[in-house]
């Protein structure tokens, strides 16, 4: 009889010795720490990055493989070695450090956020966690939840959008999925890591109340939902102190107010001290070779001996590390002794479902999409659509199953040492040919706009694939599409009015050609089955159901910061021929406060190109019958069109921020599929935290006691139904 893994784990759990089973993870960890030597304790609080050259050290774990790093275990106590891998979008292998090792590549995290579907986020996390365990990794550097405060952020594609509730719920679900495999997921990058330019030196400035109501709220919601074993602190300073030696954020808030039981690990190269970092709340130095010195090795032992760092603090560090390892199930379910087989076909299906749900239909005039069966000649133009789909760059890069049809090394820039422009082998051209066998489909690369326009003119329909590549370490200097693509699209649209545009981008882009193009879809970085997902939506095999998790501005000037702060310093340094020199410290202030993203547009009255929450369908939906009771909102959703489709009705509540500025903010949503003409009553439970303000003097949350305006709509600007809500405050808020 074949026994499932879940049943095996259940039986193993039942066999635990009863005193052990009765202990909490922290109690078990505390008992283990009491049995450890000082050297063993020290061994767990610093880790190694896998070196490719002279950064190797004699005391590194002997069985390390090329990856993010490792922390040597203590076999006599059953404490496992921690094998770490980058893993935001799949088990990473950025520039193929592990030759031939491929993994399943999910769409970008921003794409997953566009699904508004925590279940798909959890399924993706579970898939990544399963592959990590099979490859013998047990700590995944996943769980990116930084709010996207700026549309040009280089890592916006790795995060879950601009709204604290959406980002927190989606990231928390992904973390829970990863850890369902009895391995550790981090949550990162704590906190206010909103731009890449100058990330090692900048000082992010934001007031206490605004920080609690925005970026910290996203982390809190994700931690409550996902219970990550570890929190990774960021590179930059937060209100004057480096994030990895910031006592207020690490100890006062995370470990104090939130009672977080796990451990804080640093980002790689983010530690700047021994005493200050340890006393502030950092529990583990990661990849110590990338810091200026190994701060948590011999230097920490000396600090304890000299009495500058109490032994009790070292014991707390180790207790927290072991608590995370025990709580996630890793201690009792060790990694397999050898690499295990992986069902890549099943995992690819998870990636494709994510990509299909993520695609946002931005515009569809005259029903140009789905592709009409009467179209006999279709031309695809640009973005290597004949061979693959684009992915984002940096530490999250996955070497996907199927190979890399296009890979372009960088010759300059902050990301040149570890990032390449990489495409997954999932061809929209091939997928459309398979889906439409009776249609003549051709491809031109778009390098010659005249030739592209000529090809478009002779086709029944033209589809331009446009790209924008984003990467860790660098922010976009403009929201305009690169490489003359705006002119290309305009020329093609002039040659054939039946032109659709498919965007493969890391975030918002400007669209000066929008009025001339009847149909636009945002496909994001759609992962290793992106070509198939795009084809399914274009042909109508799948109804588009994605909704924007980030506002698309009509102009760069609408954003709180039209360009990255510090970009001038970067240009001055490079122009002087000192590209390898560090930038001087500079401040980044966030005057929007808690009014991030769509709330900023409400505050300023600016009309974006496409609002947060926007997403069309091939059918239509209407809402009726609003009823509000306590924190629950009920209403009926009807599919008013002729096709089956999926809707994401959103509920917004108007409340003041700490400065008294009133804005509507997302308080809840649901997702449901309906047949043509079908109606269904839905219940949405609202989260009171979305309307709460932080009282700095009293050090507590305050929920308005007055009745607050409420709107149900298709996006942040739509008030299809209106009412009011009086929140019931949950205990402990």
N, C-alpha and C positions, 0 to 999 in steps of 0.2 A: 504494500500500500504506500502511495506517495503522500508524504506529510508536507503540508504547506509551510512556508517560512513563518507565517503568522502563528500557526498552531504550534510550531516548534518553540517559538519565543514564549508563547503562553505556558506551555508545559515546563519550559526552563524556569519561568518566573514562579510557577507553583512549587518548584523544587527548592527554592531558596530557603535557607535556614530562617526560621521564624524571627529570631531577634534581629537579624539583618534586614528582613523585609519590613519590620516595624520601625526601623530607623528612617529618618528623613535623609535626603541626599547630603544636606549640610552636616548632619550628625555623623553619617558614615565618613564624610570627608574629614571632619574634625578628628575622628578616631584614627584615621590613616596618618594624618599629620603628626599625631602624638607618637607614632612609631617610626618616624623618619629622622634621619641624621641631618645635621645642618647642611652638609654637602648635597644631600638628596633634595632638600627643600630648594636650595639655590639652583639646582639642575632644572627645575620646572619653571622658573620665572624668567628664563631667557631662551630664545630659540635661534636657529640658524637658517639662513637663506642658502639654497643650494647654489654653490659657486660653479662657474664655468672656467675660472682661472685662479689667480693667486689668493682669492679670498677664502680658500679652504682652511679649516682649523682642525687640529688633531682630535679634539673631543666632540666632533660632530657625530650624530648617529651613523653607524657604519652602513646601514642599508638605505640611506637617503637616495631618492631618485630626483631627477630634475623637476622642480616644482617650486612652490612658494617658500617651503621650508619645513622644518621639523623640530620637535622638542623631545629629547630622549626620555623614555619611560623608566620605570623602576620595577623590573620583573619580580623581585622578591616580594613586592606588595601587590602585584597584579595591576600596577598602573601602566597603561599602554603608552608607547611612543605615539606622539601626535604628528601625523603626516598631513601637511596643509597644502591645499590647492586653491588657486583663484577659481571662482565658480559662479559669477553673477548670471551667466547665460548658458552654462554648461561647464564641464570639467575642462579648464583652460589649458592650452598648450601654445602660448602666444606665437613664438617664432620657431615652433617645432623643436623645443629643447629635448622632448622625448620623441625621437625619430619614429615615424609610423604610427604613433598613438593618436587615434581619432576619437571623437566623442560626438554626441548628439548636440546640435546647436539650436537653442531656443531663439525665438525672436527677441529683440531688445526688450529690456524691462519696461521702457516707456510704451512699447507696443502691447505688452501684457497688461499694463495699466489701462490701455484703451479698451480692453475687453470688459472692464467693470465686472469681472467675473472672478471672485476669490477662489472658486473651485478649480478653474483652469490654472490659476497661479499656484495653487497647492499641488495640482497634478504635475506641473512643470518642476516644482521643487522636489517632489518625490522622485521624479525621473532622474534629475541631476544627482540627487543623493544616492540613488541606487547605482548609478554608473560610478560615482566616486567610491563607494564601498567596494564595488567589484574591481576597481583599479587600485584598491588598498589605500585610499585617502579617507581620513576620518575627521578632518576639520575643513569645512568649506568657507572660504572668505566671501560669503554671499550676503544677501539681505540689505542691498543699498536702498536707503529710504530718505536721502537728503532731498528737501523740497527744491524744485526747479524754479528758482527765483528769477532767472534770466533766460531768455529764449536762445541765447548763443552758447550756453554752457557746454563745454567739451564732453562732460560725462552725463548730460541730461538723459542720453539714451540708456544709461545704466540704472536710472532711478525711476520712480513711480509717479512722476507728475508733480503738479503744483498745489494740490489740495491735501491737507493733513489727514483727513479721514480716508480718502481714497488711497493715498500712498501708504498709510499705516495699515489699513485692512489688507491691501494686496501684498505688501511686503511681509506682513505677519503670516499670511496664508502660505506664501512661498517658503518662509523659514520653517513653518510647521511641516510642510511637505518634505523638505530636506531632512529634518530631524526624525521623521517617521522611520528612517532607515537606521536609527540608533547611531547617528554621527552628529557632530556639532556643526551648527551654522552660526556665523557671526551675524550681527547687524552693524551697519556702517554708513557713513563715516561720521562719527559722533564728535561735534555737532556743528551745523551752520557751514558745511563744506559746499558752498554754492558756486564756486568758480575754480577753474584750473590755472589761469594766469597767476603766477606768483604764489602758488598754493603752499610753497615751503616757507614763505616769509610774510604773507599778508596777515593783517589783524582784522578779523571780521567783527564789526561793532553793531550790537543790537541790544536794546534795553531788555531788562528782565521779563517784564510782562509780555512784551511782543514775542520774545524768544519762547516763552512757555506756551503761548497761544498758537504757535506756528510750527517751527522746526522741531522743538522738543515734543510737542503734541504728537507729531507724526511718529517719532521714536517711541513714545509711550504707548500709543495705540498698537504699534507693531510688536512691541515687547509683550504687551498683554495678550495679544492674539497668538504669537508664535513662540514665546518663551525661549529665545535664543540662548545657547550656552555661553556665548561670549559677545561682548560689545567691542568693536574696533574704534579707537579714537583717531581723529584726523590729523592732518599735517599742520594746518595753519593755527594761528592764535585765535582765541575767542575772548573778546573784551580784555585784551592785554596779556593773557597767558596762553602758552601753547596748549592745544587741545589735549595732549597727552600728559600735561602737568597742570591741569586746571582743576583745582580743588573744588570749586563751586559746581562745575558741571559733573565731575566724576564722583565726588563724595557727597556733597550737600544734596544734589538732585538725584543722580542715578542710584547711588547706594543708600542714601538717606531717605529722601522723600518717597522714592519709588520702591525702596527695599529690594533692589535687584540683587539676587543671590550669586550670580555667575561672576565671570572674570572679565576685566578690561585688558585687551591686548592692544599693543600699538600697531599703527600702520608701519610699513617697512621704511625705515629712515626717519621716523617721526619722533624719536626720543632725543632729548637735549640735556638731560641731567640724570643724576642718580638720586640724590636726597629729595629734591623737589618733586620729581616724578613719582617716587615711591610714596612720599607722604601725601601727595595730592590724590592718589587713588589708582595709579597705573599698576597693574598686577603682573604684566608679562611684556618683556621687550621682544619684539618679533624681528627676525632677520638681522641680528645684531651687527653683522658685517657692514650693513648699509648705514648705520649710525656713525657719528664722528668717532665714537669709542664704544666698547661694550660696557654699557652703564649698569646692567643688572647681573654682571658676573662677579669678578673679583672686586670691583669697585663697590658693589652692594655689600659684599661680605665685610669689607673694610668699614663701610658706614655703620653696619650693625655692631661691629667690634668697638668702634669709637663711640657708640651710643647716640649717633645722629639719627639713625633709623631704628626704632624699637624692634626687638625680636617678635613681638606680638604682631607687628605689621607684616613681617615675612610670613608668619603663620597664617595670617588672614589672606595674603596673596595666594598661598598654596591651597588653602581651604576653598577659596573661590574657584580656582582652576579645577580642583577635583569635584567640586559641586556641579560645575557645568558638565564635566565628563560623566559623572554618575547620573545626573538628572536626565540627560539625553539618552541614556541606556547604553552608552559606549562601553562603560566599565564592565557591564555584565554580558555584553554581546561583542566580543573582540572581532577585529577584522579577520577575514579568511587568511589562511597562511599563504595562499597563492592567488594571483589574478584570476577572476572568475569570468565566465562567458556572459555576454550582454545581448539582450534581444533588441538589437538596434532598429529592426523594422517596427516593432511596437512603440519604441521610443520616438521614432520619426513621426508616427501618427500623433503623438502628444504635441510635438512641435508644430505639426501642420494645423491641428485644431486651434492651437494658440494663435497662429498666424491668421487663420481664417476669421476668428472672432475679433482680431485686433484691427483689421483693415477698416479704415474710415472712409465712407463715401462722402466727400466734402461738397460736391456739386454734381447735379445730374439733370441738366436742362433737356427738355423735350424727350425724356426717356431714352437718351442715347445708350445708356447701359440698363440692363445687361445687353451684351452684344447681340444684335438682331440676327436671326437665322437667315435673313435675306442678304446679309453681307457675304459676298463671295471672294473678295480680295481685301485682306487686312495687312497693313505694314506696321511692323514694330520698329521703333527708332531709339537708339541710344542705350547707355548705361550697361553695356555688355549683356543685354537681355537675352542674347542668343545662347549664353553659356551659364549665367548664374545671377545671384542677387548679392547686394552689398551687405557687409557687416561693419560694425563699429570697431574702433581700434583700442589697444591698450591691454591692461592686465586681464580683461574679460574675454579676450579673443579665443575662440574655440577653433581647433583644427577639425572641421566637421567630417563626418562620414560621407564618402563620395568624392573627396578631394577638393583641391583649390584651383579652379580654372584660371583665375586672375589673381596675381599677387604683386603689388608694386612697392618696392622698398622706399623709405623716406631718405632723402639726402640731407635734410636739415630739420631744425625744429626740436622742441623739447621732447617729443615722442620718438625721435629717430632711432634711439637705441633699442626700443622694445616693441615697436608697432609697425605694421605694414598695412597698406590698403588691400583688404582681402575680400574675395567673393566666395560664397558658398556655391557648390555645384548643383544648383536647382534652377534650371532654365525656364523662364516664362514662355519663351519661344517654343520650346519643345512641349511644354505642358499645354499650351494653347493648340498646338498641332494635334496633340492626342485628343483633346476635348472637342475639337472641331474638325473631324477628318474630312469633311466635304468642302472646306474653305482653303483657298490658296493664301498661305501666310508667309510673308517674307520678312527679312530683317536688313536694316542698314544701320551702320554704327553711329551716324549723326555727326561725324567729324567734318563733313562737308554739308553745311546747311542748304546749299542750292540743290545738291543731289538728294538730300532728305526731303525737301519740299517737292521735288519732281516725283519721287517715289510716292509721297502722300497724295499728290494730285491724281495719280493713276489708280489709287485704291478706293474702295468703298468706305473705308474707315482707317484712320491713323491712330496709333497709340504711341505716345512719346514717353519713354522711361527716363526720368530725371533723377539725379543723385546729388547727395551732399554728404561727404564723409566727415565724421567727427571722431575724436579720440581723446582718451585720457591724456593729461598733461598740457593740452592746448585747447583754447576756446576759439570758436568761430569769430573771425574779425568782421564778418558781414553776414547778414541773413539772406543775401542774394545767392542764387544758385551759381556754382562755379563754372568755369570753362565755357562761357558764352552760351549756356543752356537756355537762358531767358530769350535770347535772340533766336535760337534754334526753334523753340516752341512757338514763338510768334510767327516765324516764317512758315512752319508746317501748318499752323492754324489758318494762315492766310491762304495757303494752297488747298486746304481741305477743311471746310467748316465742321465736318464730322470727325473732330480730333478729341481724343481723351488723353489725359496725362496721369501717369502713375508715378508717385513720389516715393523714393527710397531715401529717407533722410533720418538724421538723428534727432530732429526736433522741428520747430517751425521754420518756414522759409517764406520769403516774399514772392508774390505772384503777379508781376506787372501785366501779364498776359491773360489774367483770369477772365476778363470780360469777353475774350475772343475764343475761349475754350469751353465747350458745353459740359464736359465731365472731368472730374478730378478725383482720384482716390489717393489717400495717404496709406502706403504700405509699410512705412517705417523701415527698420532693418528686420526682414521677416524670417530670418533663420534658415535652416538647411532644407526646409520644404517650402520656402517662400514662393518659388516659381509656381508650384502646384496650387498654393493658396491663392495667389493673385489670379491665376487662370480660373479657379473655381468661382471667385467673386465676379470677375469680368463676364463670365458666361452665364451667371445666375444659378449655377449649381449650388452655391451658398449665398444666402442673403447677407449683404453687408450689415454688420451690427456693432462695429466699433464706434466709440465716442471719444472725442479729444480729451486727454487728461492734462492738456496744457493749452493755453490760449495762443492762437496764431495772430500776431499783430499785423495791422495793415501797413505799418511803417516802423522802422527801427526806433524812431523818436518816441513811439508810444510806450516803450518799455521803461521801467524805472531807471535802468542804465542802458543807454543805446549801444554801448560797446563795453568790453571787459575793462574794469579798472586795473591800471598798471600796464596796459598795453603800450602806452607811450614809453614807459621805462624799458620794456622789453625791446622795443624798436631802437631806442637810443643805445642800449647795450650792444645789440647785434650790429648796428651801424658802426660802432666803435671797434668792431672786430673782437669782442670779448664774449662770444656766444656761450662759453662754458662758465662764465662768472655768475655767481648768484646775484639775484636782484636785491636792491635795498628793501628794507621793510616799508610797507605802505599800508594805509588803512582802507578798508572797504566798509562804508556805512550803508545801512539799509533803511532809508527814510520811509519806505512803505510799511515797515513794522510787521504786524501780523497780517496785513492786507496783501497777501502774496497772490500773484497771478491774476485771475479773473476779478478778485476783490480790488486790486489796484485799478483795473479798468472801470469798475463801478465808482471808485473814489474820484478818479480823474474825469469821468464822463467820456473817455475815449471809446470809439467804436472799433473793435478789432476786426480783422479779416474774417476769422471764424472764432466763435466763443468756446470757452471750456464747455465740455459736455456735448458739443455738436456732433452729429452723425446721422446721415440719411439712410434710408432703407429703400428697397425696390417696392415696398408697400407703404402704407400709412397707418398711423396710430392716433387715436383720440382718447381723451380722459374725461371721466364724469363721476359724479356721486361722491364728492370729497366728504370724509368724516374724520374728525380728530378726537381721540380720547387718550388722555395722558400723553405718553411719548410715542403713541402709535397713530399712524395715518393710514386710512383706508380709502381706496378709490377703485374705479373700474377702468380697465384698459381694453380697448376694442381695436382689432385689426380691421381698418376701414378700407383696405385695398383688395386686390384680386390675387395676391400671392401670399404664401406663408412667410412669416418673418419673425425677427426677434427684436424686442424693444428694451430700452433701458430708461424707464421713467425715473426722474431725479427730483428729490425734495430739498428745497432750499428754505432756510430760516433767516430772517433779517434780525441782526443783533448788533449791539455796539462793541467796539474793541476797547482796549484799555484807555484810549484817548477819547472815547465817546463817539467815534465815527461809525455810523451804521452801514453795514453791507450785508447782502444776502450771501450765505455760505452753505455749502453742501452739508446736509444733516443726515442723509440716508438715500438709498436707491434700491432698486431691485432689477432683475433681468428675467424676462420671460419670453417664450416662443408661443406664437398664436397662429392658428390656421386662418384663412380668409374668412372674415365675418365673425370670427370667434371673439367673445368677451370673457374677461376674467377679473374678479375682484382680487386685489392684492393688498397686503398689509406691509408697510414699511415702518420699522422701528427706528426712531430717530435717536441720535447720540447726543445727549445734553452737553458733552464736552465741546461740541462745535459752537455752542452759543455762550460758553462760559468765559469769564475774564479772570485773569490772575490778579489778586489783590496783593501787591508787593508788601505793604505794611503788615497785613495780617498773615501773610505767607499761606494763602489758601485760595481755592477757586470760589468764584461767586457766579451763580446762575441767576439770570434775571427772573424776578418773581412776576413781572408783568407779562401779559399776553403778548406774544411776538408774531409779527406777520409771517406767513408761510406761503410758499408757492410750489406747485407741482408743474414741471415742464420738461421739455425735450433737451434743454441746455441751460446754462447759467443765466441767459437773458430772457428765457421764455417763461411766462406766467400763465400757463394754460388753465390752471385751477388756482384759486387763492383762498386762504383761510387764516387761521391763527392757532397758535399752540402755547400752552402754559406747561413748561417742562416740570416733570417730577424728578428731583435730584436723586441720583442713586446714592446709596450709603458709601461713605469713604471718598467721595469726590472732593 
